[in-house]
Amino acid sequence: MNKRQFLRIAGGGLIAAAGATTLPGCSSAMPAEAIAAWQSPPASLDIRRWVLAHALLAPNAHNLQGWLVDLDTPDVIVLRMDLTRLLPETDPWSRQLVISQGTFLELLDMAARERGYRAEIEMFPQGQFDARAPDSRPTASIRLVRDAQIQPDPLFAHVLRRHTHRGLYESRSPAPAAVQALAASVLGLPVRFGVVTAAEPAQMQQHRDIAMQAWRIELVTPRTLLESYKVLRIGPKEIAQHRDGLSLNTPFVRALTALGLFDRSQASAPDSQAITGQISEFNAKIASTPAYVWLSSERNDRTTQLLSGRAYVRLQLAATAHGLSMHPLSQALQELPEQAQNYKAIHQLLGAGQGTSTVQMWTRLGYAAATEPSPRRGLQAHLAKS
Ligand SMILES: Cc1cc2nc3c(=O)[nH]c(=O)nc-3n(C[C@H](O)[C@H](O)[C@H](O)COP(=O)(O)O)c2cc1C
């Protein structure tokens, strides 16, 4: 690679170019300590810690893992949002982060069932957050009660295998039986499940257009781009040190970073190779996507957002059970002036226009080669210091 090429892609385009070049002797594997949480915890662990060890594997926005738990009262877990881990630019009302509390609760509940406990969950025991700002009140208080009648949940078997897949997907459509299982997985929760496949080409094209447009805006809006750069963890050392955020571990990106050619404090110009490269990589993923699924809800209060999170992880576990991968596309759902047009377009397309309902999750769905787990900080990092 000549120097000019090297400099041209520095500052973000390296993400697009990442797979293109490899350096000998440099592994892209995740550092073992960053993904240690994906091993089954020992059954001898205290029940609260055992269920929490599963809950912290939940999908969550930007992998910030903003879950604080308080174990001061025996048999009780009090869950709060970590207010130091917010996303003010891309999630200004913390809707995605409240959804991410819900994904945690659902896995906690499933893990408790697995061990013969009923998780008595009281959502927002001290009242719901304001619609625009979370606060330090608990999102849930959970009491674990032994219950001989409790039914295990078959989706639990897939908790350790569920991973967000951001790569290319195969072109074949999801099997109808799998789609039915996805729809069934969220029954009883206050969400509407929707799906589109190649059987509806005009609709698919609209999904593609909105996804690509919204991603472009995320990249050319300096404040949203920089928010992701802030939580980029590049190379095994940073990944192992933080065990959160968005991991980049290809030798090419690591080399550029080591040489000081990727400055994460600066947003790249919209017409730079840096940005256009990332856009074309994303567009190729969208082009490869054989289906999209979504969850919308009539209400958009904090309890509904929590329950949408419970629904989302169930959906992804059902997909995992059927060999399908998912990749959420949150950009068009973000409550930002820059995304207003895409927000309107996706809501109209999904039958949620004019404020009739809120699209809580919208994701790619398809078959794909296996992907790696993402890092987790581990239980100790979530225990509130009293
Ligand atoms: C509310 C919410 C929004 C998300 N939005 C995106 C997104 O826009 N793009 C993306 O690549 N992943 C998105 N994700 C997936 C997370 O980045 C992912 O869950 C996290 O990095 C942890 O990885 P894992 O799911 O493989 O455990 C979202 C997840 C949740 C729960």
PDBQT file of the ligand as one rigid body, heavy atoms in Angstrom, charges set to zero:
ROOT
HETATM    1  C1  LIG A 401     -31.819  -0.874  21.596  1.00  0.00    +0.000 C 
HETATM    2  C2  LIG A 401     -30.702  -1.441  20.765  1.00  0.00    +0.000 A 
HETATM    3  C3  LIG A 401     -30.268  -0.760  19.636  1.00  0.00    +0.000 A 
HETATM    4  C4  LIG A 401     -29.249  -1.290  18.842  1.00  0.00    +0.000 A 
HETATM    5  N1  LIG A 401     -28.869  -0.624  17.694  1.00  0.00    +0.000 NA
HETATM    6  C5  LIG A 401     -27.866  -1.115  16.934  1.00  0.00    +0.000 A 
HETATM    7  C6  LIG A 401     -27.480  -0.467  15.729  1.00  0.00    +0.000 A 
HETATM    8  O1  LIG A 401     -28.053   0.539  15.320  1.00  0.00    +0.000 OA
HETATM    9  N2  LIG A 401     -26.460  -0.999  15.009  1.00  0.00    +0.000 N 
HETATM   10  C7  LIG A 401     -25.810  -2.129  15.411  1.00  0.00    +0.000 A 
HETATM   11  O2  LIG A 401     -24.879  -2.555  14.739  1.00  0.00    +0.000 OA
HETATM   12  N3  LIG A 401     -26.172  -2.787  16.545  1.00  0.00    +0.000 NA
HETATM   13  C8  LIG A 401     -27.183  -2.303  17.303  1.00  0.00    +0.000 A 
HETATM   14  N4  LIG A 401     -27.569  -2.973  18.426  1.00  0.00    +0.000 N 
HETATM   15  C9  LIG A 401     -26.852  -4.196  18.833  1.00  0.00    +0.000 C 
HETATM   16  C10 LIG A 401     -25.826  -3.874  19.900  1.00  0.00    +0.000 C 
HETATM   17  O3  LIG A 401     -24.792  -3.077  19.366  1.00  0.00    +0.000 OA
HETATM   18  C11 LIG A 401     -25.290  -5.179  20.475  1.00  0.00    +0.000 C 
HETATM   19  O4  LIG A 401     -26.339  -5.808  21.181  1.00  0.00    +0.000 OA
HETATM   20  C12 LIG A 401     -24.108  -4.964  21.420  1.00  0.00    +0.000 C 
HETATM   21  O5  LIG A 401     -22.999  -4.489  20.709  1.00  0.00    +0.000 OA
HETATM   22  C13 LIG A 401     -23.723  -6.252  22.118  1.00  0.00    +0.000 C 
HETATM   23  O6  LIG A 401     -23.423  -7.249  21.182  1.00  0.00    +0.000 OA
HETATM   24  P1  LIG A 401     -24.193  -8.649  21.152  1.00  0.00    +0.000 P 
HETATM   25  O7  LIG A 401     -25.631  -8.355  20.802  1.00  0.00    +0.000 OA
HETATM   26  O8  LIG A 401     -23.510  -9.414  20.064  1.00  0.00    +0.000 OA
HETATM   27  O9  LIG A 401     -24.067  -9.282  22.478  1.00  0.00    +0.000 OA
HETATM   28  C14 LIG A 401     -28.625  -2.500  19.214  1.00  0.00    +0.000 A 
HETATM   29  C15 LIG A 401     -29.090  -3.198  20.340  1.00  0.00    +0.000 A 
HETATM   30  C16 LIG A 401     -30.119  -2.690  21.104  1.00  0.00    +0.000 A 
HETATM   31  C17 LIG A 401     -30.626  -3.459  22.296  1.00  0.00    +0.000 C 
ENDROOT
TORSDOF 0
